[in-house]
């Protein structure tokens, strides 16, 4: 059975995740699609391919099926799979006219900040970071503003932004001036299971599929989804021209991972909430950032914008004792592996100030909450009680060091 984004149905998320873009092979009856490694495809006459494919940079069966599934789960008309999350960012920014202006939330992935500040200027693109897109956006829009970039929850402080409010500001601006500013939402931290930004007014939603979508820490890739034919055609042309395509095997693996997304994210969210609640009650912890907590500043937005009010599998917290305590804690866990990345079946832990966000100047990162004592946690799908026990024993190691 195949379910795609154009199929009107009442199928639930898990059913769509398993069946979207998954046709039964008409020749062999294979239930799971084969990996199509061929780089080129035969033609019956010059410029008349036997099937719908000509060359794998332009299109490939595994990539097409994966894109169909992503479009269905993000409630989008189109999806484009790309070679990495960073390549997805680059593709979108390179689609803008020279001398364009971008407004971004200040608290973003370090690689996004790096691209906006170190690479985009060479393409004639200026980037501006603001602390609160809902409050600060309108006053910072310029005549040449073409794009707003939003992470929600943000990386790594997990601030949550009301997408519909940002979209309304941009729509009002368009009605007054005729200047269309596109809203791009990075949905990596939540995945399509928890939130669908396009339904709240985003023009484009992006993911690093390396994270939750693939979910097994063995694929590097990215994807974007949109309901705009114009944007899709522009992005598709650029991707083919630039060549930022994922391999057939990576597409196949990511599609396989996608089929269990709902199960993995549900379990990770459950464990993350339990861990966040424990940390919130511990005197060794200065502050806990987790959208699923009722104490989160924008928990009301979470209840509206996230499926079942889920907080996702990401937590960050500040620990008493500064950078030394953060180092001891992250080096003492047994189940949480000290490593960059997130969203895999295994739990990971890191110190953003000197790892994922180490390239951002200290004063700038501290202005939006990335201090030396901040720890970021990606909660996996191990048993909840085992993860809690690991957190507790790591905190005991910090205490034993006199911090």
C-alpha positions in Angstrom: 0.0 0.0 0.0 1.2 3.5 -0.7 0.0 6.7 1.0 1.2 10.0 -0.3 0.7 13.6 0.8 -2.2 14.0 -1.8 -4.2 11.0 -0.5 -7.2 12.2 1.6 -7.4 9.9 4.5 -7.9 9.6 8.2 -4.7 7.5 8.6 -2.8 8.3 11.7 0.8 9.4 11.8 2.3 6.0 12.4 0.4 4.4 9.5 1.5 7.2 7.2 5.1 6.8 8.4 5.1 3.1 7.5 3.2 3.2 4.2 4.0 6.6 2.6 6.3 6.3 -0.3 6.5 2.5 0.1 4.9 0.9 -3.0 5.0 -2.9 -3.4 7.5 -3.7 -6.1 5.4 -4.5 -9.3 8.0 -7.0 -10.6 9.1 -8.9 -7.5 6.4 -8.2 -5.0 9.0 -7.0 -2.5 7.4 -5.3 0.4 10.5 -3.2 1.2 12.0 -1.3 -1.7 15.4 -2.3 -3.1 18.3 0.1 -3.1 18.7 1.6 -6.5 22.4 2.3 -6.9 22.5 3.0 -10.6 23.8 6.4 -11.5 22.3 6.4 -14.9 19.2 5.0 -16.6 18.8 3.6 -20.1 16.9 5.4 -22.9 15.0 3.8 -25.8 15.9 6.7 -28.1 18.0 9.8 -27.6 16.3 11.9 -24.9 13.6 9.3 -24.3 14.2 7.5 -21.1 12.7 4.0 -20.7 11.2 5.1 -17.3 11.0 8.4 -15.4 14.7 8.5 -14.5 17.7 9.7 -16.4 20.5 10.5 -14.0 20.7 10.0 -10.2 21.8 13.5 -9.4 18.5 14.8 -10.7 16.3 12.0 -9.3 16.5 8.6 -7.8 13.8 6.0 -6.8 15.0 5.9 -3.2 15.2 9.6 -2.8 11.8 10.1 -4.4 10.1 7.6 -2.1 11.7 9.2 1.0 10.6 12.6 -0.2 7.0 11.3 -0.6 7.1 10.1 3.0 8.4 13.4 4.4 5.8 15.4 2.4 3.0 13.3 3.9 4.3 13.6 7.4 4.9 17.3 7.3 1.6 17.9 5.6 3.4 19.4 2.6 2.9 19.3 -1.1 6.6 19.0 -1.8 9.8 17.7 -0.1 13.4 17.8 -1.3 16.0 15.5 0.3 19.5 17.1 0.5 23.0 15.9 1.3 23.1 17.4 4.9 21.3 19.8 7.1 23.9 22.4 6.5 23.6 21.9 2.8 19.8 22.5 3.2 20.5 25.8 4.9 23.0 26.8 2.2 20.6 25.9 -0.7 17.8 28.1 0.8 20.1 31.0 1.4 21.7 30.8 -2.1 18.2 31.0 -3.6 17.9 34.6 -2.3 18.8 37.7 -4.4 22.2 39.4 -3.8 22.0 42.1 -1.2 19.1 40.3 0.7 18.7 40.7 4.4 17.9 37.8 6.7 16.4 38.0 10.3 17.1 35.0 12.5 16.4 34.1 16.1 19.7 34.6 18.1 19.6 31.1 19.7 20.3 28.8 16.7 22.4 25.8 15.8 26.1 26.7 15.7 26.4 25.6 12.1 23.5 27.8 11.1 25.2 30.8 12.9 28.5 30.0 11.1 26.9 29.9 7.7 24.9 33.1 8.3 27.9 35.0 9.6 30.9 33.5 7.7 29.6 32.2 4.4 26.4 34.1 3.5 28.1 37.5 3.3 30.3 36.2 0.4 27.0 35.7 -1.5 25.9 39.3 -0.7 23.5 38.2 2.1 23.4 40.1 5.4 22.1 38.4 8.5 20.7 39.9 11.7 20.0 38.1 15.0 17.2 39.1 17.4 16.4 37.8 20.8 12.7 37.4 20.4 11.2 37.1 16.9 7.6 37.8 18.1 8.6 41.0 19.9 11.6 42.2 17.8 10.8 41.2 14.3 8.6 44.0 13.0 11.0 46.8 14.1 13.9 45.1 12.4 12.4 44.4 8.9 14.2 46.3 6.1 13.3 47.0 2.5 15.6 44.2 1.4 14.5 41.6 4.1 13.7 38.4 2.2 13.7 35.7 4.8 13.1 35.0 8.5 14.8 31.9 10.0 13.2 30.4 13.1 14.3 27.5 15.3 11.6 26.3 17.7 12.5 24.9 20.1 15.8 26.7 19.8 19.3 25.1 20.0 20.4 24.7 22.7 18.3 26.7 25.2 14.9 25.3 24.0 13.1 28.5 23.8 9.7 28.1 22.0 8.3 30.6 19.5 4.7 31.0 18.4 5.0 30.3 14.6 1.6 31.7 13.9 2.4 35.0 15.4 5.6 35.4 13.4 3.7 34.4 10.3 1.0 37.0 11.0 3.6 39.8 11.3 5.1 38.8 7.9 1.6 38.6 6.3 0.7 42.0 7.6 4.0 43.4 6.3 3.2 41.9 2.8 -0.2 43.4 2.8 1.2 46.9 3.6 4.3 46.8 1.4 4.0 44.0 -1.2 7.3 42.7 0.0 7.0 38.9 0.5 9.3 37.7 3.3 9.5 33.9 3.6 9.4 32.1 6.9 11.7 29.1 7.3 11.3 27.0 10.4 13.9 24.5 11.5 11.9 21.6 12.9 14.9 19.3 13.7 14.5 19.3 17.5 10.9 18.1 17.3 10.5 16.1 14.1 7.2 16.0 12.1 5.7 13.8 14.8 5.6 16.5 17.4 5.0 19.6 15.2 4.1 20.6 11.6 5.2 24.2 11.1 3.6 24.6 7.7 0.2 24.3 9.4 1.0 27.3 11.6 2.1 29.5 8.7 5.7 28.6 7.8 6.6 28.7 4.1 9.4 26.2 4.4 10.2 23.6 7.1 13.7 22.1 7.3 15.3 19.2 9.1 18.7 17.7 9.6 17.6 14.2 8.9 20.8 13.1 10.6 18.8 13.6 13.9 15.4 12.3 14.7 14.1 11.4 11.2 16.8 8.9 10.5 17.3 8.3 14.2 20.1 5.8 14.2 23.2 8.0 14.0 24.3 6.4 10.7 23.2 8.9 8.1 24.1 12.5 7.4 21.4 14.3 5.4 18.9 17.1 5.3 15.4 17.8 3.9 13.0 20.7 3.3 9.3 20.7 2.7 7.0 23.3 1.3 3.5 23.9 -0.1 4.8 26.5 -2.6 5.2 25.3 -6.2 7.4 28.4 -6.8 9.8 27.7 -4.0 9.9 24.0 -4.7 10.8 24.6 -8.4 13.5 27.1 -7.4 15.0 24.8 -4.8 14.8 21.7 -7.0 16.6 23.5 -9.8 19.3 24.8 -7.5 19.9 21.4 -6.0 20.3 19.8 -9.4 22.7 22.6 -10.4 24.7 22.5 -7.2 24.6 18.7 -6.8 23.8 18.6 -3.1 22.0 15.2 -3.2 22.0 12.3 -0.7 23.1 8.9 -1.9 20.5 6.2 -2.6 21.7 4.2 0.4 21.4 7.2 2.7 17.9 7.9 1.3 16.9 4.3 1.9 18.3 4.2 5.5 16.6 7.5 6.4 13.3 6.3 5.0 13.6 3.1 7.0 14.3 5.2 10.2 11.3 7.4 9.5 9.0 4.4 9.8 9.6 4.2 13.5 9.8 7.9 14.2 6.5 8.1 16.1 7.6 5.3 18.5 11.0 6.7 19.1 10.0 10.3 19.7 7.2 9.3 21.9 9.5 7.2 24.2 12.2 9.9 24.1 9.7 12.6 25.1 8.4 10.5 28.0 11.9 9.9 29.4 12.9 13.5 28.8 10.0 14.8 30.9 10.8 12.5 33.7 14.5 13.5 33.7 13.6 17.2 33.4 11.2 16.9 36.4 14.0 15.3 38.4 16.6 17.9 37.5 14.1 20.7 38.3 13.9 19.4 41.9 17.6 19.0 42.4 19.6 21.6 44.3 22.7 21.0 42.1 20.8 22.4 39.1 20.5 26.1 38.4 18.0 26.0 35.6 16.2 23.5 33.4 15.1 24.2 29.8 12.5 21.8 28.7 9.3 22.6 26.7 7.3 19.8 28.3 7.6 21.3 31.8 4.6 23.4 32.9 7.1 25.9 34.2 8.5 26.6 30.7 8.0 30.2 29.7 6.0 29.4 26.6 4.3 26.2 27.7 1.0 27.5 26.5 2.4 27.7 23.0 3.7 24.1 23.4 0.2 22.9 24.2 -1.0 24.4 20.9 1.9 23.9 18.7 3.1 20.4 19.7 1.3 17.1 19.4 -0.3 16.3 22.8 1.9 19.0 24.4 5.0 16.8 24.0 8.3 18.5 24.9 10.4 16.3 22.6 13.6 14.5 23.6 15.9 17.5 24.1 16.8 19.0 27.4 19.4 21.6 28.5 20.3 22.7 32.0 22.8 24.7 33.9 24.7 23.0 36.7 26.2 24.5 39.9 29.9 24.6 39.7 30.5 26.2 36.3 32.5 24.7 33.4 34.3 22.3 35.8 31.0 20.7 37.0 29.7 20.5 33.4 32.9 18.7 32.4 32.7 16.2 35.3 29.0 15.5 34.8 29.3 14.9 31.1 32.4 12.7 31.5 30.8 10.6 34.3 27.6 9.4 32.6 27.5 5.7 31.6 24.6 5.5 29.2 24.7 9.1 27.9 27.6 9.2 25.5 29.6 12.5 25.4 29.3 13.4 21.7 27.8 16.0 19.4 24.6 15.4 17.4 21.2 14.3 18.7 18.0 12.5 18.0 19.4 9.0 17.8 18.1 5.9 19.6 21.1 6.2 22.0 21.3 9.0 24.6 23.9 11.7 24.0 25.2 14.6 26.1 27.4 17.6 25.4 28.6 21.0 26.6 27.5 23.5 23.8 29.8 26.4 24.9 32.9 24.4 23.8 31.3 21.9 21.4 28.4 22.6 19.1 28.4 26.4 19.8 32.1 26.8 20.4 32.5 29.0 17.3 30.2 31.7 18.6 31.9 34.5 20.6 31.4 34.1 24.4 29.6 37.4 25.0 27.2 36.7 22.1 26.3 33.1 23.2 25.9 34.1 26.8 23.5 36.9 25.8 21.0 34.2 24.9 21.8 31.7 27.7 24.6 29.5 26.4 26.9 29.7 29.5 29.9 27.5 30.2 27.8 25.5 32.7 25.1 24.7 30.2 24.7 21.0 29.4 22.6 19.7 26.4 21.0 16.3 26.6 19.6 14.2 23.8 17.4 11.6 25.4 17.3 8.3 23.6 15.0 5.3 23.9 16.7 3.3 26.6 14.6 2.4 29.7 13.6 5.6 31.5 14.6 4.3 35.0 18.1 3.4 33.7 18.6 6.9 32.3 17.5 8.5 35.5 19.9 6.3 37.5 22.7 7.4 35.2 21.9 11.1 35.7 21.8 10.7 39.5 25.1 8.9 39.7 26.8 11.6 37.5 25.5 14.3 39.8 27.0 12.3 42.7 30.3 12.5 40.9 30.1 16.2 40.7 29.2 16.4 44.4 32.1 14.2 45.3 34.4 16.6 43.5 33.3 19.3 46.0 31.3 21.3 43.4 
